[in-house]
Amino acid sequence: MTTLTTGVERSLAVEHWLLSTVPDRKRVRAEWRERLFALLPCGALFAAVRIPSSVLQAAAGSDDQDAVDQYLAEALMEGPVICDRYAARYYALVPAGTARRWDVPGTVCLGVGSELGVPRPGVAAADGTRVYWSVPMDSAGVLCSPAAVSQAVMVGRYRSATHG
């Protein structure tokens, strides 16, 4: 017998996985209700590579948010990415140990001791919020490949250097 997992079930699993990073789940749920994002600690379950929007816009060949989001979904093989529109930064979620060995120019990998504004699962660009899932986390624990993130950054840096 084949069992299908619904989108609602996957979203709930992602929510519970993200909540497992904090002792006070009520606080996070309240923040997700009030402002649609909450600060979660990096380093235990995931790290986050902070990338300037300009680098990913160059990689995507467009400054259109939808085009950049589509590029990231393809380049990072559907790995989860968060966008902070006001800070003009993207955050690719990668395995927790990545921060110890990350060395890609123009980026920072947030690990132990760092916090990240994480949107409630399901918050998208169309919601008009400051922080949204550029590429949604579709399954709990499924993260971006650090090599794919590095490659996307290097493509953007190359295109920025060669196209002004």
DSSP file (Angstrom, degrees, kcal/mol; ACC not computed):
  #  RESIDUE AA STRUCTURE BP1 BP2  ACC     N-H-->O    O-->H-N    N-H-->O    O-->H-N    TCO  KAPPA ALPHA  PHI   PSI    X-CA   Y-CA   Z-CA
    1    1 A M              0   0    0      0, 0.0     2,-0.4     0, 0.0     0, 0.0   0.000 360.0 360.0 360.0 130.8    0.0    0.0    0.0
    2    2 A T        -     0   0    0      2,-0.0     2,-0.5     0, 0.0     0, 0.0  -0.754 360.0-153.8 -91.2 131.6    1.4    3.4   -1.0
    3    3 A T        -     0   0    0     -2,-0.4     2,-0.4     2,-0.0     0, 0.0  -0.920   5.8-153.7-107.7 128.1    1.0    6.2    1.5
    4    4 A L        -     0   0    0     -2,-0.5     2,-0.5     0, 0.0    -2,-0.0  -0.817   6.3-144.0-100.1 138.4    0.9    9.8    0.3
    5    5 A T        -     0   0    0     -2,-0.4     2,-0.1     4,-0.0    -2,-0.0  -0.895  20.6-137.9-100.6 126.4    1.9   12.7    2.4
    6    6 A T     >  -     0   0    0     -2,-0.5     4,-2.3     1,-0.1     5,-0.2  -0.328  21.0-111.8 -79.8 163.6   -0.2   15.8    1.9
    7    7 A G  H  > S+     0   0    0      1,-0.2     4,-2.6     2,-0.2     5,-0.2   0.870 119.5  54.2 -59.9 -38.1    1.2   19.3    1.6
    8    8 A V  H  > S+     0   0    0      2,-0.2     4,-2.3     1,-0.2    -1,-0.2   0.913 108.6  48.4 -64.0 -42.6   -0.5   20.1    5.0
    9    9 A E  H  > S+     0   0    0      2,-0.2     4,-2.2     1,-0.2    -2,-0.2   0.904 112.4  48.4 -65.0 -41.2    1.3   17.2    6.6
   10   10 A R  H  X S+     0   0    0     -4,-2.3     4,-2.5     2,-0.2    -2,-0.2   0.912 111.3  50.4 -64.7 -42.0    4.7   18.2    5.2
   11   11 A S  H  X S+     0   0    0     -4,-2.6     4,-2.5     1,-0.2    -2,-0.2   0.902 110.9  49.0 -62.7 -41.1    4.1   21.8    6.3
   12   12 A L  H  X S+     0   0    0     -4,-2.3     4,-2.5     2,-0.2    -1,-0.2   0.893 110.4  50.9 -65.6 -39.5    3.3   20.6    9.8
   13   13 A A  H  X S+     0   0    0     -4,-2.2     4,-2.3     2,-0.2    -2,-0.2   0.907 110.8  48.9 -64.0 -41.3    6.4   18.4    9.8
   14   14 A V  H  X S+     0   0    0     -4,-2.5     4,-2.8     2,-0.2     5,-0.2   0.927 110.7  51.1 -62.4 -45.2    8.5   21.4    8.7
   15   15 A E  H  X S+     0   0    0     -4,-2.5     4,-2.6     1,-0.2    -2,-0.2   0.934 111.9  45.9 -58.6 -47.5    7.0   23.6   11.5
   16   16 A H  H  X S+     0   0    0     -4,-2.5     4,-1.3     2,-0.2    -1,-0.2   0.880 111.9  52.2 -65.1 -37.6    7.7   21.0   14.2
   17   17 A W  H  < S+     0   0    0     -4,-2.3     3,-0.4     2,-0.2    -2,-0.2   0.938 112.4  44.7 -63.6 -46.7   11.2   20.5   12.9
   18   18 A L  H >< S+     0   0    0     -4,-2.8     3,-1.7     1,-0.2    -2,-0.2   0.906 111.0  54.2 -63.8 -41.3   11.9   24.2   13.0
   19   19 A L  H >< S+     0   0    0     -4,-2.6     3,-1.8     1,-0.3    -1,-0.2   0.756  92.1  73.6 -64.8 -23.7   10.3   24.5   16.5
   20   20 A S  T 3< S+     0   0    0     -4,-1.3    -1,-0.3    -3,-0.4    -2,-0.2   0.591  83.9  69.6 -68.7  -6.6   12.6   21.8   17.8
   21   21 A T  T <  S+     0   0    0     -3,-1.7    -1,-0.3    -4,-0.2    -2,-0.2   0.591  98.6  55.0 -83.2 -10.2   15.4   24.4   17.7
   22   22 A V    <   -     0   0    0     -3,-1.8     3,-0.2    -4,-0.1    18,-0.0  -0.908  65.7-145.8-127.7 150.2   13.9   26.3   20.6
   23   23 A P  S    S+     0   0    0      0, 0.0     2,-0.9     0, 0.0     3,-0.2   0.786  95.9  59.3 -78.9 -26.7   12.8   25.6   24.2
   24   24 A D     >  +     0   0    0      1,-0.2     4,-1.4     2,-0.1     3,-0.2  -0.710  56.8 164.3-107.4  82.8    9.9   28.1   24.0
   25   25 A R  H  > S+     0   0    0     -2,-0.9     4,-2.7     1,-0.2     5,-0.2   0.811  73.4  62.5 -68.7 -29.8    7.7   27.0   21.2
   26   26 A K  H  > S+     0   0    0      1,-0.2     4,-2.4     2,-0.2    -1,-0.2   0.912 101.9  51.7 -61.6 -41.4    4.8   29.2   22.3
   27   27 A R  H  > S+     0   0    0     -3,-0.2     4,-2.5     2,-0.2    -1,-0.2   0.931 111.4  46.7 -60.4 -46.4    7.0   32.3   21.7
   28   28 A V  H  X S+     0   0    0     -4,-1.4     4,-2.7     1,-0.2    -2,-0.2   0.929 112.1  49.5 -64.6 -45.1    7.8   31.3   18.2
   29   29 A R  H  X S+     0   0    0     -4,-2.7     4,-1.9     1,-0.2    -1,-0.2   0.902 111.4  50.1 -60.8 -39.6    4.2   30.4   17.3
   30   30 A A  H  X S+     0   0    0     -4,-2.4     4,-2.7     2,-0.2    -2,-0.2   0.918 111.3  48.3 -64.4 -43.6    3.1   33.8   18.7
   31   31 A E  H  X>S+     0   0    0     -4,-2.5     4,-2.9     1,-0.2     5,-0.8   0.899 109.6  52.7 -64.2 -40.1    5.8   35.6   16.6
   32   32 A W  H  X5S+     0   0    0     -4,-2.7     4,-0.7     4,-0.2    -1,-0.2   0.876 112.8  45.4 -62.6 -36.2    4.7   33.6   13.5
   33   33 A R  H  <5S+     0   0    0     -4,-1.9    -2,-0.2    -5,-0.2    -1,-0.2   0.924 120.3  38.8 -69.7 -44.5    1.1   34.7   14.1
   34   34 A E  H  <5S+     0   0    0     -4,-2.7    -2,-0.2    -5,-0.1    -3,-0.2   0.919 139.3   5.0 -77.5 -46.2    2.0   38.4   14.8
   35   35 A R  H  <5S-     0   0    0     -4,-2.9    -3,-0.2     2,-0.2    -2,-0.1   0.349  91.6-119.7-126.4   6.1    4.7   39.2   12.4
   36   36 A L  S  <<S+     0   0    0     -5,-0.8    84,-2.3    -4,-0.7     2,-0.3   0.447  88.0  66.7  69.2   3.4    5.0   36.0   10.3
   37   37 A F  E     -A  119   0A   0     -6,-0.7     2,-0.3    82,-0.3    -2,-0.2  -0.987  58.7-167.5-146.3 157.7    8.6   35.4   11.2
   38   38 A A  E     -A  118   0A   0     80,-2.1    80,-3.2    -2,-0.3     2,-0.5  -0.981  30.9-104.7-141.7 151.1   10.5   34.5   14.4
   39   39 A L  E     -A  117   0A   0     -2,-0.3    78,-0.2    78,-0.2    -8,-0.1  -0.665  41.0-178.8 -78.7 125.0   14.1   34.4   15.5
   40   40 A L  E     -A  116   0A   0     76,-2.6    76,-2.6    -2,-0.5     2,-0.2  -0.942  28.8-109.1-122.9 146.3   15.5   30.8   15.6
   41   41 A P  E     -A  115   0A   0      0, 0.0     4,-0.3     0, 0.0     3,-0.3  -0.507  27.8-144.4 -76.2 140.8   19.0   29.7   16.6
   42   42 A C        +     0   0    0     72,-3.0    71,-0.6    69,-0.4    72,-0.3  -0.596  69.7  52.9 -92.0 160.9   21.4   28.5   14.0
   43   43 A G  S    S+     0   0    0      3,-3.6    69,-0.2    67,-0.3    -1,-0.1   0.013  90.6  68.4 110.1 -28.4   23.9   25.7   14.5
   44   44 A A  S    S+     0   0    0     -3,-0.3    52,-0.2     2,-0.3     3,-0.1   0.936 122.4   1.5 -88.6 -55.1   22.0   22.8   16.0
   45   45 A L  S    S+     0   0    0      1,-0.3    51,-0.5    -4,-0.3     2,-0.3   0.706 134.0   4.0-103.8 -26.7   19.8   21.6   13.1
   46   46 A F  E     -B   95   0B   0     -5,-0.2    -3,-3.6    49,-0.2    -1,-0.3  -0.984  52.8-147.4-153.6 160.0   20.8   24.0   10.3
   47   47 A A  E     -B   94   0B   0     47,-2.8    47,-2.3    -2,-0.3     2,-0.4  -0.764  22.0-136.7-117.8 171.2   23.2   26.8    9.4
   48   48 A A  E     -BC  93 110B   0     62,-1.7    62,-3.3    -2,-0.3     2,-0.7  -0.982   1.4-144.7-138.1 125.0   22.4   29.7    7.1
   49   49 A V  E     -BC  92 109B   0     43,-2.6    43,-2.0    -2,-0.4     2,-0.5  -0.793  19.0-145.7 -88.7 118.0   24.5   31.2    4.3
   50   50 A R  E     +BC  91 108B   0     58,-3.5    58,-1.3    -2,-0.7    41,-0.2  -0.749  22.7 179.9 -87.7 123.3   23.9   34.9    4.1
   51   51 A I  E     -B   90   0B   0     39,-3.0    39,-2.8    -2,-0.5    56,-0.1  -0.986  30.1-116.0-128.6 129.2   24.2   36.1    0.5
   52   52 A P  E >>  -B   89   0B   0      0, 0.0     4,-1.3     0, 0.0     3,-0.8  -0.381  23.3-127.6 -61.7 140.4   23.7   39.7   -0.8
   53   53 A S  H 3> S+     0   0    0     35,-2.7     4,-2.7     1,-0.2     5,-0.2   0.869 106.9  63.4 -55.7 -38.5   20.7   40.0   -3.1
   54   54 A S  H 3> S+     0   0    0     34,-0.3     4,-1.9     1,-0.2    -1,-0.2   0.852 100.5  52.1 -58.6 -35.8   22.9   41.7   -5.7
   55   55 A V  H <> S+     0   0    0     -3,-0.8     4,-2.0     2,-0.2    -1,-0.2   0.921 113.5  42.4 -67.1 -43.8   25.0   38.5   -6.1
   56   56 A L  H  X S+     0   0    0     -4,-1.3     4,-2.4     2,-0.2    -2,-0.2   0.818 110.9  55.8 -76.2 -29.1   22.0   36.3   -6.7
   57   57 A Q  H  X>S+     0   0    0     -4,-2.7     5,-1.9     2,-0.2     4,-1.3   0.907 109.3  47.9 -64.4 -40.6   20.4   38.8   -9.0
   58   58 A A  H  <5S+     0   0    0     -4,-1.9    -2,-0.2    -5,-0.2    -1,-0.2   0.911 111.7  49.8 -64.7 -41.9   23.6   38.7  -11.1
   59   59 A A  H  <5S+     0   0    0     -4,-2.0    -2,-0.2     1,-0.2    -1,-0.2   0.899 115.1  43.5 -62.5 -40.4   23.5   34.9  -11.0
   60   60 A A  H  <5S-     0   0    0     -4,-2.4    -1,-0.2     2,-0.2    -2,-0.2   0.666 106.0-129.2 -78.7 -17.1   19.9   34.9  -12.1
   61   61 A G  T  <5S+     0   0    0     -4,-1.3     2,-0.3     1,-0.2    -3,-0.2   0.773  78.9  77.0  72.5  25.8   20.4   37.6  -14.7
   62   62 A S      < -     0   0    0     -5,-1.9    -2,-0.2    -6,-0.2    -1,-0.2  -0.984  65.6-148.9-161.7 149.3   17.5   39.6  -13.3
   63   63 A D        +     0   0    0     -2,-0.3     2,-0.4    -3,-0.1    -6,-0.1   0.314  66.8 116.5-102.5   7.3   16.5   41.8  -10.4
   64   64 A D     >  -     0   0    0      1,-0.1     4,-2.4    -7,-0.1     3,-0.2  -0.638  65.6-140.4 -74.6 125.1   12.9   40.6  -10.6
   65   65 A Q  H  > S+     0   0    0     -2,-0.4     4,-2.7     1,-0.2     5,-0.2   0.878 100.4  51.1 -56.7 -42.7   12.2   38.8   -7.3
   66   66 A D  H  > S+     0   0    0      1,-0.2     4,-2.3     2,-0.2    -1,-0.2   0.895 110.2  49.9 -63.4 -39.2   10.2   36.0   -9.0
   67   67 A A  H  > S+     0   0    0     -3,-0.2     4,-2.5     2,-0.2    -2,-0.2   0.901 111.7  48.0 -66.6 -40.5   13.0   35.3  -11.4
   68   68 A V  H  X S+     0   0    0     -4,-2.4     4,-2.7     2,-0.2    -2,-0.2   0.926 111.6  50.4 -65.6 -43.7   15.6   35.2   -8.6
   69   69 A D  H  X S+     0   0    0     -4,-2.7     4,-2.2    -5,-0.2    -2,-0.2   0.909 111.9  47.8 -59.9 -42.1   13.4   32.8   -6.6
   70   70 A Q  H  X S+     0   0    0     -4,-2.3     4,-1.9     2,-0.2    -2,-0.2   0.913 110.9  51.2 -65.6 -42.9   13.0   30.6   -9.7
   71   71 A Y  H  X S+     0   0    0     -4,-2.5     4,-3.4     1,-0.2     5,-0.3   0.936 110.9  48.6 -58.3 -46.6   16.7   30.6  -10.3
   72   72 A L  H  X S+     0   0    0     -4,-2.7     4,-2.7     1,-0.2     6,-0.3   0.904 107.4  54.6 -63.0 -41.7   17.4   29.6   -6.7
   73   73 A A  H  <>S+     0   0    0     -4,-2.2     5,-2.7    -5,-0.2    -1,-0.2   0.907 117.1  37.7 -58.1 -41.4   14.9   26.8   -6.8
   74   74 A E  H ><5S+     0   0    0     -4,-1.9     3,-1.2     3,-0.2    -2,-0.2   0.945 119.0  45.7 -75.3 -49.7   16.6   25.4   -9.8
   75   75 A A  H 3<5S+     0   0    0     -4,-3.4    -2,-0.2     1,-0.3    -3,-0.2   0.831 119.6  40.8 -66.0 -32.8   20.2   26.1   -8.8
   76   76 A L  T ><5S-     0   0    0     -4,-2.7     3,-2.0    -5,-0.3    69,-0.3   0.176 110.5-118.4-103.6  16.7   19.8   24.8   -5.3
   77   77 A M  T < 5S-     0   0    0     -3,-1.2    -3,-0.2     1,-0.3    -4,-0.1   0.871  73.8 -51.5  50.4  47.0   17.7   21.8   -6.3
   78   78 A E  T 3 <S+     0   0    0     -5,-2.7    60,-0.4    -6,-0.3    -1,-0.3   0.606  93.8 156.4  67.8  14.5   14.7   23.0   -4.3
   79   79 A G    <   -     0   0    0     -3,-2.0    -1,-0.2    -7,-0.3    64,-0.1  -0.433  53.0 -89.4 -67.4 148.3   16.7   23.5   -1.1
   80   80 A P        +     0   0    0      0, 0.0    13,-2.2     0, 0.0     2,-0.4  -0.342  48.2 178.6 -70.7 136.2   15.1   26.0    1.3
   81   81 A V  E     -DE  92 135B   0     54,-2.1    54,-1.9    11,-0.2    53,-1.4  -0.999  14.4-153.5-137.4 136.9   16.0   29.7    1.0
   82   82 A I  E     -DE  91 133B   0      9,-2.7     9,-2.9    -2,-0.4     2,-0.4  -0.889   8.7-154.1-108.9 140.0   14.7   32.7    3.0
   83   83 A C  E     -DE  90 132B   0     49,-2.9    49,-2.1    -2,-0.4     2,-0.7  -0.956   7.9-163.7-114.8 133.0   14.6   36.2    1.6
   84   84 A D  E  >> -DE  89 131B   0      5,-2.9     5,-1.7    -2,-0.4     4,-1.0  -0.921   9.0-168.7-110.3 101.2   14.8   39.4    3.7
   85   85 A R  T  45S+     0   0    0     45,-2.6     3,-0.4    -2,-0.7    -1,-0.2   0.891  81.8  47.5 -58.8 -44.6   13.5   42.0    1.3
   86   86 A Y  T  45S+     0   0    0     44,-0.3    -1,-0.2     1,-0.2    45,-0.1   0.852 115.4  43.3 -72.2 -35.0   14.5   45.0    3.5
   87   87 A A  T  45S-     0   0    0      2,-0.1    -1,-0.2    43,-0.1    -2,-0.2   0.570 104.7-131.8 -83.6  -9.1   18.0   43.8    4.3
   88   88 A A  T  <5 +     0   0    0     -4,-1.0   -35,-2.7    -3,-0.4   -34,-0.3   0.936  63.5 124.2  56.7  50.3   18.5   42.8    0.6
   89   89 A R  E   < -BD  52  84B   0     -5,-1.7    -5,-2.9   -37,-0.3     2,-0.3  -0.976  49.7-150.8-139.6 151.7   19.8   39.4    1.6
   90   90 A Y  E     -BD  51  83B   0    -39,-2.8   -39,-3.0    -2,-0.3     2,-0.5  -0.897   9.0-153.7-116.6 152.1   19.0   35.8    1.0
   91   91 A Y  E     -BD  50  82B   0     -9,-2.9    -9,-2.7    -2,-0.3     2,-0.6  -0.953   3.2-159.1-130.5 111.2   19.7   32.9    3.5
   92   92 A A  E     -BD  49  81B   0    -43,-2.0   -43,-2.6    -2,-0.5     2,-0.5  -0.801  20.5-132.5 -89.1 123.5   20.3   29.4    2.1
   93   93 A L  E     +B   48   0B   0    -13,-2.2    51,-3.3    -2,-0.6   -45,-0.2  -0.665  36.3 169.7 -81.2 124.6   19.7   26.8    4.8
   94   94 A V  E     -B   47   0B   0    -47,-2.3   -47,-2.8    -2,-0.5    51,-0.1  -0.782  43.3 -64.7-128.4 167.5   22.5   24.3    4.9
   95   95 A P  E >   -B   46   0B   0      0, 0.0     3,-2.0     0, 0.0     4,-0.3  -0.235  51.8-114.1 -56.1 146.7   23.6   21.5    7.2
   96   96 A A  T >  S+     0   0    0    -51,-0.5     3,-1.0     1,-0.3     4,-0.2   0.818 111.6  58.1 -54.8 -39.6   24.6   22.7   10.7
   97   97 A G  T >> S+     0   0    0      1,-0.2     3,-0.9     2,-0.1     4,-0.5   0.584  82.7  87.3 -70.6  -9.0   28.3   21.7   10.3
   98   98 A T  H X> S+     0   0    0     -3,-2.0     3,-1.3     1,-0.2     4,-0.8   0.843  75.6  66.6 -60.0 -35.5   28.8   23.9    7.2
   99   99 A A  H <4 S+     0   0    0     -3,-1.0     3,-0.4    -4,-0.3    -1,-0.2   0.820  93.1  60.5 -59.2 -32.7   29.6   27.0    9.3
  100  100 A R  H <4 S+     0   0    0     -3,-0.9    -1,-0.3    -4,-0.2    -2,-0.2   0.786 118.8  25.7 -66.8 -27.3   32.9   25.5   10.5
  101  101 A R  H << S+     0   0    0     -3,-1.3     2,-0.3    -4,-0.5    -1,-0.2   0.301  86.5 127.0-121.8   9.4   34.3   25.1    7.1
  102  102 A W     <  +     0   0    0     -4,-0.8     7,-0.2    -3,-0.4    -3,-0.0  -0.528  18.3 157.5 -75.2 130.7   32.5   27.8    5.0
  103  103 A D        +     0   0    0     -2,-0.3    -1,-0.1     5,-0.1     5,-0.1  -0.326  14.3 140.7-150.9  59.3   34.9   30.1    3.1
  104  104 A V    >   -     0   0    0      3,-0.1     3,-1.5     1,-0.0    -2,-0.0  -0.930  54.4-114.5-109.3 119.6   33.1   31.7    0.1
  105  105 A P  T 3  S+     0   0    0      0, 0.0     3,-0.1     0, 0.0    52,-0.1  -0.136  96.0  19.9 -54.3 141.7   34.0   35.3   -0.5
  106  106 A G  T 3  S+     0   0    0      1,-0.2     2,-0.3   -55,-0.1   -51,-0.1   0.492 111.6  84.7  80.7   4.0   31.2   37.9    0.0
  107  107 A T    <   -     0   0    0     -3,-1.5     2,-0.4   -56,-0.1    -1,-0.2  -0.879  59.1-151.0-132.3 164.7   29.1   35.5    2.2
  108  108 A V  E     -C   50   0B   0    -58,-1.3   -58,-3.5    -2,-0.3     2,-0.7  -0.997  11.3-142.9-134.3 138.9   28.8   34.5    5.8
  109  109 A C  E     -C   49   0B   0     -2,-0.4     2,-0.5   -60,-0.2   -60,-0.3  -0.918  17.5-145.3-104.5 117.1   27.6   31.2    7.2
  110  110 A L  E     +C   48   0B   0    -62,-3.3   -62,-1.7    -2,-0.7   -67,-0.3  -0.697  35.7 148.4 -84.0 120.7   25.7   31.7   10.4
  111  111 A G    >   -     0   0    0     -2,-0.5     3,-2.0     1,-0.3   -69,-0.4  -0.192  49.3  -0.3-125.3-143.0   26.2   28.8   12.8
  112  112 A V  T 3  S+     0   0    0      1,-0.3    -1,-0.3   -69,-0.2   -69,-0.2  -0.221 128.0  25.7 -53.5 133.2   26.3   28.3   16.6
  113  113 A G  T 3  S+     0   0    0    -71,-0.6     2,-0.3     1,-0.3    -1,-0.3   0.365 103.1 102.9  92.7  -4.0   25.6   31.6   18.4
  114  114 A S    <   -     0   0    0     -3,-2.0   -72,-3.0   -72,-0.3    -1,-0.3  -0.787  54.1-153.4-110.4 154.6   23.7   33.2   15.5
  115  115 A E  E     -A   41   0A   0     -2,-0.3     2,-0.4   -74,-0.3   -76,-0.1  -0.915   6.0-158.7-123.3 154.7   20.0   33.7   15.1
  116  116 A L  E     -A   40   0A   0    -76,-2.6   -76,-2.6    -2,-0.3     2,-0.8  -0.994  24.5-119.9-134.4 137.7   18.0   33.9   11.9
  117  117 A G  E     -A   39   0A   0     -2,-0.4   -78,-0.2   -78,-0.2    -2,-0.0  -0.692  38.3-169.8 -74.7 109.6   14.5   35.4   11.2
  118  118 A V  E     -A   38   0A   0    -80,-3.2   -80,-2.1    -2,-0.8    15,-0.1  -0.904  14.6-132.8-109.4 122.8   12.7   32.4    9.9
  119  119 A P  E     -A   37   0A   0      0, 0.0   -82,-0.3     0, 0.0     3,-0.1  -0.327  33.6 -93.0 -69.6 154.8    9.2   32.9    8.3
  120  120 A R    >   -     0   0    0    -84,-2.3     3,-2.2   -88,-0.2    13,-0.2  -0.410  58.5 -88.1 -58.9 139.9    6.3   30.7    9.3
  121  121 A P  T 3  S+     0   0    0      0, 0.0    -1,-0.1     0, 0.0     3,-0.1  -0.286 116.9  29.3 -52.5 133.8    6.1   27.7    6.9
  122  122 A G  T 3  S+     0   0    0      1,-0.3     2,-0.5    -3,-0.1    -2,-0.1   0.225  80.4 133.5  99.3 -13.3    4.0   28.7    3.9
  123  123 A V    <   -     0   0    0     -3,-2.2    10,-2.5   -87,-0.1    -1,-0.3  -0.603  35.2-179.6 -75.1 122.7    4.8   32.5    3.9
  124  124 A A    > > -     0   0    0     -2,-0.5     3,-1.8     8,-0.2     5,-0.5  -0.668  44.0 -96.4-120.5 172.1    5.6   33.4    0.3
  125  125 A A  G > 5S+     0   0    0      8,-0.4     3,-2.2     1,-0.3     4,-0.1   0.852 118.6  65.1 -55.9 -37.8    6.6   36.5   -1.6
  126  126 A A  G 3 5S+     0   0    0      1,-0.3    -1,-0.3     2,-0.1    -3,-0.0   0.705  87.1  70.6 -62.1 -19.3    3.0   37.1   -2.6
  127  127 A D  G < 5S-     0   0    0     -3,-1.8    -1,-0.3     1,-0.1    -2,-0.2   0.623 101.5-133.2 -74.0 -11.1    2.2   37.7    1.1
  128  128 A G  T < 5 +     0   0    0     -3,-2.2    -2,-0.1    -4,-0.2    -3,-0.1   0.662  52.9 148.1  71.9  16.5    4.1   41.0    0.8
  129  129 A T      < -     0   0    0     -5,-0.5   -44,-0.2     1,-0.1    -1,-0.2  -0.385  59.0-119.6 -84.7 162.5    6.0   40.4    4.1
  130  130 A R  S    S+     0   0    0      1,-0.2   -45,-2.6   -46,-0.1     2,-0.5   0.935 102.9  35.1 -63.0 -47.5    9.5   41.5    4.9
  131  131 A V  E    S+E   84   0B   0    -47,-0.2     2,-0.3   -46,-0.1   -47,-0.2  -0.938  77.1 154.4-115.6 127.1   10.8   37.9    5.3
  132  132 A Y  E     -E   83   0B   0    -49,-2.1   -49,-2.9    -2,-0.5     2,-0.9  -0.936  50.7 -89.8-145.8 166.8    9.5   35.1    3.2
  133  133 A W  E     -E   82   0B   0    -10,-2.5    -8,-0.4    -2,-0.3   -51,-0.3  -0.728  31.7-176.3 -81.8 106.1   10.4   31.7    1.8
  134  134 A S  E    S+     0   0B   0    -53,-1.4    -1,-0.2    -2,-0.9   -52,-0.2   0.916  90.6  15.3 -65.9 -44.3   12.1   32.3   -1.5
  135  135 A V  E    S-E   81   0B   0    -54,-1.9   -54,-2.1    -3,-0.1    -1,-0.4  -0.968 100.6-126.6-126.8 113.6   12.3   28.6   -1.9
  136  136 A P        -     0   0    0      0, 0.0     2,-1.0     0, 0.0     3,-0.1  -0.196  16.7-114.4 -62.5 148.7   10.0   26.8    0.6
  137  137 A M        -     0   0    0      1,-0.2  -123,-0.1   -57,-0.1     3,-0.1  -0.763  37.3-177.9 -79.6 108.3   11.2   24.2    2.9
  138  138 A D        +     0   0    0     -2,-1.0     2,-0.4   -60,-0.4    -1,-0.2   0.779  62.5  24.4 -85.2 -28.1    9.2   21.3    1.5
  139  139 A S  S >  S-     0   0    0      3,-0.2     3,-1.8    -3,-0.1    -1,-0.2  -0.998  90.7 -97.3-140.5 142.3   10.3   18.6    3.9
  140  140 A A  T 3  S+     0   0    0     -2,-0.4  -126,-0.1     1,-0.3     3,-0.1  -0.322 106.9   6.9 -57.8 130.0   11.6   18.6    7.4
  141  141 A G  T 3  S+     0   0    0      1,-0.2     2,-0.7  -127,-0.1    -1,-0.3   0.366  89.6 129.4  81.7  -5.3   15.4   18.4    7.5
  142  142 A V    <   +     0   0    0     -3,-1.8    -3,-0.2   -47,-0.0    -1,-0.2  -0.762  37.2 173.7 -86.5 117.7   16.0   18.7    3.7
  143  143 A L        -     0   0    0     -2,-0.7   -49,-0.2   -64,-0.1     2,-0.1  -0.630  33.9 -82.2-120.8 173.2   18.5   21.5    3.3
  144  144 A C        -     0   0    0    -51,-3.3    -1,-0.1   -64,-0.3   -67,-0.1  -0.447  44.1-110.9 -73.7 148.8   20.6   23.1    0.5
  145  145 A S     >  -     0   0    0    -69,-0.3     4,-2.2     1,-0.2     3,-0.3  -0.705  19.8-141.0 -74.8 124.4   23.8   21.5   -0.7
  146  146 A P  H  > S+     0   0    0      0, 0.0     4,-2.6     0, 0.0     5,-0.2   0.867 103.2  55.2 -55.8 -35.7   26.7   23.7    0.4
  147  147 A A  H  > S+     0   0    0      2,-0.2     4,-2.3     1,-0.2     5,-0.1   0.900 107.6  48.2 -64.6 -40.6   28.4   23.0   -2.9
  148  148 A A  H  > S+     0   0    0     -3,-0.3     4,-2.3     2,-0.2    -1,-0.2   0.890 112.0  49.6 -66.6 -39.4   25.3   24.2   -4.8
  149  149 A V  H  X S+     0   0    0     -4,-2.2     4,-2.3     2,-0.2    -2,-0.2   0.941 111.3  49.3 -63.9 -46.7   25.1   27.3   -2.7
  150  150 A S  H  X S+     0   0    0     -4,-2.6     4,-2.6     1,-0.2    -2,-0.2   0.913 111.1  50.0 -57.7 -44.6   28.8   28.0   -3.3
  151  151 A Q  H  X S+     0   0    0     -4,-2.3     4,-2.4     2,-0.2    -1,-0.2   0.914 109.3  50.4 -63.1 -43.9   28.4   27.5   -7.0
  152  152 A A  H  X S+     0   0    0     -4,-2.3     4,-2.1     1,-0.2    -1,-0.2   0.903 112.5  48.1 -61.4 -41.2   25.4   29.9   -7.2
  153  153 A V  H  X S+     0   0    0     -4,-2.3     4,-2.8     2,-0.2    -2,-0.2   0.927 111.5  49.1 -64.6 -45.0   27.4   32.6   -5.4
  154  154 A M  H  X S+     0   0    0     -4,-2.6     4,-2.4     2,-0.2    -2,-0.2   0.868 109.2  52.6 -66.1 -35.6   30.4   32.1   -7.6
  155  155 A V  H  X S+     0   0    0     -4,-2.4     4,-2.7     2,-0.2    -1,-0.2   0.935 112.0  46.7 -62.0 -45.6   28.3   32.4  -10.7
  156  156 A G  H  X S+     0   0    0     -4,-2.1     4,-2.4     1,-0.2    -2,-0.2   0.908 112.3  48.9 -63.1 -42.9   26.8   35.6   -9.4
  157  157 A R  H  X S+     0   0    0     -4,-2.8     4,-2.0     2,-0.2    -1,-0.2   0.899 112.9  48.4 -64.0 -40.5   30.3   37.0   -8.5
  158  158 A Y  H  X S+     0   0    0     -4,-2.4     4,-2.3     2,-0.2     5,-0.2   0.943 112.8  46.7 -64.2 -48.7   31.6   36.1  -11.9
  159  159 A R  H  X S+     0   0    0     -4,-2.7     4,-1.9     1,-0.2    -2,-0.2   0.870 111.6  52.2 -64.3 -36.2   28.7   37.7  -13.7
  160  160 A S  H  < S+     0   0    0     -4,-2.4     4,-0.4    -5,-0.2    -1,-0.2   0.911 112.3  45.9 -63.3 -41.8   28.9   40.8  -11.6
  161  161 A A  H  < S+     0   0    0     -4,-2.0     3,-0.2     1,-0.2    -2,-0.2   0.850 119.1  39.7 -71.1 -35.0   32.6   41.1  -12.4
  162  162 A T  H  < S+     0   0    0     -4,-2.3    -1,-0.2     1,-0.2    -2,-0.2   0.684 121.4  40.3 -91.4 -18.2   32.2   40.6  -16.1
  163  163 A H     <        0   0    0     -4,-1.9    -1,-0.2    -5,-0.2    -2,-0.2   0.190 360.0 360.0-116.2  15.7   29.0   42.6  -16.7
  164  164 A G              0   0    0     -4,-0.4    -3,-0.2    -3,-0.2    -4,-0.2   0.461 360.0 360.0  82.8 360.0   29.7   45.5  -14.5
